[in-house]
Amino acid sequence: IYDGQDVAVKLLDWGEEGQRSQAEVSSVRTAFSQEVSVWHRLDHPNVTKFIGAAMGTQDLNIQTENGFIGIPRNLCCVVVEYLPGGTLKS
């Protein structure tokens, strides 16, 4: 829930320090930034509305039905409008 509305949160893990090379972490962060940049500009009825994003935020908590969960610093997240109805995975 963000600002009184249900949202969906997409998490991207770039790994623990030392787990990936600096080049790999940089590549993941660049891809994340590009995705956020494109999603932020999209305005189409078939694309979920972009609400916000965070990268490397230390004190980010996400409210769930069971309370709050903390997000580790090594995660990026994108927050978009929640659309009920399941997943697009087949």
C-alpha positions in Angstrom: 0.0 0.0 0.0 1.4 3.4 -1.0 -0.4 6.7 -0.4 -3.6 4.8 0.3 -3.6 2.7 -2.8 -2.7 -0.9 -3.5 0.6 -1.2 -5.5 2.8 -3.9 -6.9 6.5 -3.9 -6.1 9.0 -5.4 -8.5 12.3 -6.3 -6.8 15.7 -6.7 -8.5 18.6 -8.1 -6.5 22.1 -7.2 -7.7 23.7 -9.5 -5.1 25.6 -9.1 -1.9 28.9 -7.2 -1.7 31.6 -9.3 -3.1 29.2 -11.8 -4.7 29.3 -10.0 -8.1 32.0 -8.0 -9.8 31.8 -4.2 -9.8 31.2 -4.4 -13.6 28.2 -6.8 -13.1 26.7 -4.6 -10.4 27.2 -1.5 -12.6 25.5 -3.3 -15.5 22.5 -4.3 -13.4 22.1 -0.8 -12.0 22.3 0.7 -15.5 19.6 -1.7 -16.8 17.5 -0.8 -13.8 17.9 2.9 -14.4 17.0 2.4 -18.1 13.9 0.4 -17.2 12.7 3.1 -14.7 13.4 5.9 -17.2 11.2 4.2 -19.9 8.5 3.1 -17.6 8.2 6.6 -16.0 7.5 8.1 -19.5 4.9 5.5 -20.6 1.3 6.4 -20.6 -0.7 3.6 -22.2 -3.9 1.8 -21.0 -2.1 -1.6 -21.4 0.9 -0.7 -19.3 0.7 -0.4 -15.5 1.1 3.1 -14.2 4.6 3.9 -12.8 4.5 5.2 -9.2 8.2 5.3 -8.1 11.5 3.5 -7.8 14.4 3.1 -5.3 17.9 1.9 -5.7 20.1 1.1 -2.7 17.8 2.6 -0.2 18.6 1.6 3.3 15.4 2.2 5.3 12.8 1.1 2.8 9.8 -0.9 4.2 7.1 -2.4 2.2 3.6 -2.9 3.8 2.1 -6.3 3.1 -1.1 -8.0 4.3 1.0 -9.5 7.1 2.8 -6.3 8.2 5.9 -4.6 7.0 9.0 -6.2 5.4 12.4 -4.4 5.2 14.2 -4.2 1.9 17.9 -4.9 2.0 20.2 -2.3 0.6 21.3 -4.5 -2.3 17.8 -4.5 -3.8 16.2 -2.1 -6.3 12.5 -1.8 -6.5 9.9 -0.4 -8.9 6.5 0.5 -7.5 3.6 0.4 -10.0 -0.2 0.4 -9.7 -1.6 -3.0 -8.6 -3.8 -4.7 -11.1 -5.7 -7.8 -9.8 -6.1 -10.8 -11.9 -2.9 -12.8 -11.6 0.3 -12.9 -13.6 1.3 -12.9 -17.2 3.5 -15.9 -16.7 2.2 -19.0 -18.5 
